[in-house]
Amino acid sequence: MKKILNLLLVIALVITSVAFPRPVEAARSYPNLVRSKTEAQWKDFIKRLKATKVGSKAGEEVEVSLKPSPTFKEERVSGNLVIEVGQVAREIVEVKSSDPETLSAKVVNKSTIRLKRGFGTNSKVSISVKYKLAWKFDLRMGSISSF
């Protein structure tokens, strides 16, 4: 009798682990989800950064900001795991200029960089921006509700 109960318990655990994935297992898909949800804002930021004109006088500054990504609701992640409310972002962590003498770049906050004209004379300067993915999800088990 004890063996049968143990066997039933093991079978129940296996079935629930397959039917209801844990958030840790679903977390493998989070970075791809965050990238896809923030792609439009990131492309717009890069487009505005490329189009930004910094004045010709040394010391002139201009800021370029990344627009916040919209909050989304009711999205299936994996199996029966559903994101009720999701907030995602690409947070700027580092910015570098190829020629800081001509144009310096600094991170103002997680979504804004500041470009400052220097004394250099280089006609082309490239800026590299590094970011990290950030997210906050309210998760629940179940199906997506229909309206």
Secondary structure as GFF3:
##gff-version 3
##sequence-region A 1 147
A	DSSP	alpha_helix	2	19	.	.	.	ID=ss1
A	DSSP	alpha_helix	23	26	.	.	.	ID=ss2
A	DSSP	three_ten_helix	27	29	.	.	.	ID=ss3
A	DSSP	alpha_helix	30	51	.	.	.	ID=ss4
A	DSSP	beta_strand	61	65	.	.	.	ID=ss5
A	DSSP	beta_strand	72	78	.	.	.	ID=ss6
A	DSSP	beta_strand	81	97	.	.	.	ID=ss7
A	DSSP	beta_strand	103	109	.	.	.	ID=ss8
A	DSSP	beta_strand	112	117	.	.	.	ID=ss9
A	DSSP	beta_strand	127	141	.	.	.	ID=ss10
###
